């Protein structure tokens, strides 16, 4: 899994509790838009109206460093909270969002924090309500994104290996059980799965069965036939054009990146991958 | 410690899949409300990093998440080692209109699966909710610092 860096992480809070003036709504909007857009996470304490429905000054913090942004007037001294959190304060009264952002970056540098955004926003998650542990995704993925856990259950073991914008494994899943939350359309993006989706996936399985249950073998057979035909016709340019045309169609149909198509494995490689994953998990293949 | 329900807003900052025309008005309405809420750049990031704050954020009864499809949010949380409670309301910015989302956030009774609607007593749930790992109260700190 992608590693966090809790040692240096910095939490931000827009503070409007006792000792600080509330933000003007426009400034609150502008600060939030800018900080979130740059990948920061912000706790908004809310105005301290004393109606009991608002937190009015509390900030729950799970990070070792907290930067409290507020309209303080006199900026409080940094201090160590009883729980060990290093709390810093910054007066942002009348400042533009850009100026505040620079201030935040400076504190981040000071505490040795990791800049936000240093992670890969494209990875699959498994819908275990639907997954049947068939391992087709594990076998199919060329980049070892999938593995199995100690219980032999499919797991996303190396999400950072996933190729950005490639949803190919979710397309081979017969149960519509792989979700890419940032994919453009459903059900891959996590939309509820409907009966049409399930029918479509079962059609894929049926086609695979019609091809003899081994789509890779079918492709290899087709390739051998094509080679034979092309060797008679002796037109390598036409052969290449045909191959490119087919690849282009496949790429468009499945929304698969170029680099993936250029390195399709054979059946032996797929079986070997499955055995390796099982051995890694201490299971007999 | 306050037991106010948490509003968790995801800005989906690393992708264009949530329309700007939805997330901007929603964020603006939250910011202008003067209410407390948690805003994260990207919920996927919290999942990818197995963020330790997720159990706390999801542990409060009546939590509302403003993000995308519930199935995606639920399994993202599972991937992070945290289960999405059944009574957590997920507002979907990929499909719902910003006005609808905002009105439901501020009028939880409009949500069909709020704790009250599904027969959960928020007070009892609050007692069972996990404690926050650390609670900083800047007001106390400020009181100490100020003359």
HADDOCK unambig.tbl for C-alpha pairs under 7 A between the chains (distance, minus, plus):
assign (segid A and resid 1 and name CA) (segid B and resid 48 and name CA) 6.81 0.50 0.50
assign (segid A and resid 2 and name CA) (segid B and resid 48 and name CA) 5.85 0.50 0.50
assign (segid A and resid 2 and name CA) (segid B and resid 49 and name CA) 5.62 0.50 0.50
assign (segid A and resid 3 and name CA) (segid B and resid 49 and name CA) 5.89 0.50 0.50
assign (segid A and resid 4 and name CA) (segid B and resid 49 and name CA) 5.13 0.50 0.50
assign (segid A and resid 17 and name CA) (segid B and resid 139 and name CA) 6.10 0.50 0.50
assign (segid A and resid 18 and name CA) (segid B and resid 139 and name CA) 5.25 0.50 0.50
assign (segid A and resid 19 and name CA) (segid B and resid 139 and name CA) 6.60 0.50 0.50
assign (segid A and resid 19 and name CA) (segid B and resid 142 and name CA) 6.26 0.50 0.50
assign (segid A and resid 25 and name CA) (segid B and resid 31 and name CA) 6.67 0.50 0.50
assign (segid A and resid 25 and name CA) (segid B and resid 32 and name CA) 5.03 0.50 0.50
assign (segid A and resid 28 and name CA) (segid B and resid 31 and name CA) 5.95 0.50 0.50
assign (segid A and resid 29 and name CA) (segid B and resid 28 and name CA) 5.65 0.50 0.50
assign (segid A and resid 29 and name CA) (segid B and resid 31 and name CA) 5.49 0.50 0.50
assign (segid A and resid 36 and name CA) (segid B and resid 11 and name CA) 6.61 0.50 0.50
assign (segid A and resid 36 and name CA) (segid B and resid 13 and name CA) 6.96 0.50 0.50
assign (segid A and resid 36 and name CA) (segid B and resid 40 and name CA) 6.66 0.50 0.50
assign (segid A and resid 36 and name CA) (segid B and resid 41 and name CA) 4.76 0.50 0.50
assign (segid A and resid 37 and name CA) (segid B and resid 13 and name CA) 5.67 0.50 0.50
assign (segid A and resid 37 and name CA) (segid B and resid 41 and name CA) 6.69 0.50 0.50
assign (segid A and resid 39 and name CA) (segid B and resid 13 and name CA) 6.60 0.50 0.50
assign (segid A and resid 39 and name CA) (segid B and resid 41 and name CA) 4.87 0.50 0.50
assign (segid A and resid 40 and name CA) (segid B and resid 40 and name CA) 6.84 0.50 0.50
assign (segid A and resid 40 and name CA) (segid B and resid 41 and name CA) 5.75 0.50 0.50
assign (segid A and resid 41 and name CA) (segid B and resid 39 and name CA) 5.86 0.50 0.50
assign (segid A and resid 41 and name CA) (segid B and resid 40 and name CA) 4.40 0.50 0.50
assign (segid A and resid 41 and name CA) (segid B and resid 41 and name CA) 5.66 0.50 0.50
assign (segid A and resid 42 and name CA) (segid B and resid 38 and name CA) 6.15 0.50 0.50
assign (segid A and resid 42 and name CA) (segid B and resid 39 and name CA) 5.20 0.50 0.50
assign (segid A and resid 42 and name CA) (segid B and resid 40 and name CA) 6.34 0.50 0.50
assign (segid A and resid 43 and name CA) (segid B and resid 37 and name CA) 6.23 0.50 0.50
assign (segid A and resid 43 and name CA) (segid B and resid 38 and name CA) 4.60 0.50 0.50
assign (segid A and resid 43 and name CA) (segid B and resid 39 and name CA) 6.16 0.50 0.50
assign (segid A and resid 44 and name CA) (segid B and resid 36 and name CA) 5.12 0.50 0.50
assign (segid A and resid 44 and name CA) (segid B and resid 37 and name CA) 5.21 0.50 0.50
assign (segid A and resid 44 and name CA) (segid B and resid 38 and name CA) 5.99 0.50 0.50
assign (segid A and resid 45 and name CA) (segid B and resid 36 and name CA) 4.59 0.50 0.50
assign (segid A and resid 45 and name CA) (segid B and resid 37 and name CA) 6.80 0.50 0.50
assign (segid A and resid 46 and name CA) (segid B and resid 34 and name CA) 4.96 0.50 0.50
assign (segid A and resid 46 and name CA) (segid B and resid 35 and name CA) 4.35 0.50 0.50
assign (segid A and resid 46 and name CA) (segid B and resid 36 and name CA) 4.06 0.50 0.50
assign (segid A and resid 47 and name CA) (segid B and resid 34 and name CA) 5.29 0.50 0.50
assign (segid A and resid 47 and name CA) (segid B and resid 35 and name CA) 6.47 0.50 0.50
assign (segid A and resid 53 and name CA) (segid B and resid 4 and name CA) 6.56 0.50 0.50
assign (segid A and resid 54 and name CA) (segid B and resid 4 and name CA) 6.85 0.50 0.50
assign (segid A and resid 54 and name CA) (segid B and resid 35 and name CA) 6.33 0.50 0.50
assign (segid A and resid 54 and name CA) (segid B and resid 36 and name CA) 6.27 0.50 0.50
assign (segid A and resid 55 and name CA) (segid B and resid 2 and name CA) 5.94 0.50 0.50
assign (segid A and resid 55 and name CA) (segid B and resid 36 and name CA) 6.49 0.50 0.50
assign (segid A and resid 57 and name CA) (segid B and resid 137 and name CA) 6.36 0.50 0.50
assign (segid A and resid 57 and name CA) (segid B and resid 138 and name CA) 6.35 0.50 0.50
assign (segid A and resid 57 and name CA) (segid B and resid 139 and name CA) 5.64 0.50 0.50
assign (segid A and resid 58 and name CA) (segid B and resid 136 and name CA) 6.31 0.50 0.50
assign (segid A and resid 58 and name CA) (segid B and resid 137 and name CA) 4.71 0.50 0.50
assign (segid A and resid 58 and name CA) (segid B and resid 138 and name CA) 6.57 0.50 0.50
assign (segid A and resid 59 and name CA) (segid B and resid 135 and name CA) 6.24 0.50 0.50
assign (segid A and resid 59 and name CA) (segid B and resid 136 and name CA) 5.30 0.50 0.50
assign (segid A and resid 59 and name CA) (segid B and resid 137 and name CA) 5.96 0.50 0.50
assign (segid A and resid 60 and name CA) (segid B and resid 132 and name CA) 6.72 0.50 0.50
assign (segid A and resid 60 and name CA) (segid B and resid 134 and name CA) 6.12 0.50 0.50
assign (segid A and resid 60 and name CA) (segid B and resid 135 and name CA) 4.56 0.50 0.50
assign (segid A and resid 60 and name CA) (segid B and resid 136 and name CA) 5.83 0.50 0.50
assign (segid A and resid 61 and name CA) (segid B and resid 134 and name CA) 5.66 0.50 0.50
assign (segid A and resid 61 and name CA) (segid B and resid 135 and name CA) 6.02 0.50 0.50
assign (segid A and resid 61 and name CA) (segid B and resid 136 and name CA) 6.52 0.50 0.50
assign (segid A and resid 62 and name CA) (segid B and resid 52 and name CA) 6.92 0.50 0.50
assign (segid A and resid 62 and name CA) (segid B and resid 53 and name CA) 5.82 0.50 0.50
assign (segid A and resid 62 and name CA) (segid B and resid 133 and name CA) 6.26 0.50 0.50
assign (segid A and resid 62 and name CA) (segid B and resid 134 and name CA) 6.11 0.50 0.50
assign (segid A and resid 76 and name CA) (segid B and resid 142 and name CA) 6.52 0.50 0.50
assign (segid A and resid 76 and name CA) (segid B and resid 145 and name CA) 6.04 0.50 0.50
assign (segid A and resid 81 and name CA) (segid B and resid 136 and name CA) 6.84 0.50 0.50
assign (segid A and resid 83 and name CA) (segid B and resid 134 and name CA) 6.25 0.50 0.50
assign (segid A and resid 121 and name CA) (segid B and resid 14 and name CA) 6.57 0.50 0.50
assign (segid A and resid 121 and name CA) (segid B and resid 44 and name CA) 6.70 0.50 0.50
assign (segid A and resid 121 and name CA) (segid B and resid 45 and name CA) 6.73 0.50 0.50
assign (segid A and resid 125 and name CA) (segid B and resid 75 and name CA) 6.23 0.50 0.50
assign (segid A and resid 125 and name CA) (segid B and resid 76 and name CA) 6.27 0.50 0.50
assign (segid A and resid 125 and name CA) (segid B and resid 79 and name CA) 6.62 0.50 0.50
assign (segid A and resid 126 and name CA) (segid B and resid 75 and name CA) 6.58 0.50 0.50
assign (segid A and resid 127 and name CA) (segid B and resid 75 and name CA) 5.99 0.50 0.50
assign (segid A and resid 179 and name CA) (segid B and resid 72 and name CA) 6.54 0.50 0.50
assign (segid A and resid 181 and name CA) (segid B and resid 72 and name CA) 5.60 0.50 0.50
assign (segid A and resid 182 and name CA) (segid B and resid 15 and name CA) 6.71 0.50 0.50
assign (segid A and resid 182 and name CA) (segid B and resid 17 and name CA) 6.27 0.50 0.50
assign (segid A and resid 184 and name CA) (segid B and resid 17 and name CA) 6.18 0.50 0.50
assign (segid A and resid 189 and name CA) (segid B and resid 72 and name CA) 6.84 0.50 0.50
assign (segid A and resid 190 and name CA) (segid B and resid 69 and name CA) 5.61 0.50 0.50
assign (segid A and resid 190 and name CA) (segid B and resid 71 and name CA) 5.10 0.50 0.50
assign (segid A and resid 190 and name CA) (segid B and resid 72 and name CA) 4.47 0.50 0.50
assign (segid A and resid 191 and name CA) (segid B and resid 69 and name CA) 5.70 0.50 0.50
assign (segid A and resid 191 and name CA) (segid B and resid 71 and name CA) 6.59 0.50 0.50
assign (segid A and resid 192 and name CA) (segid B and resid 71 and name CA) 6.75 0.50 0.50
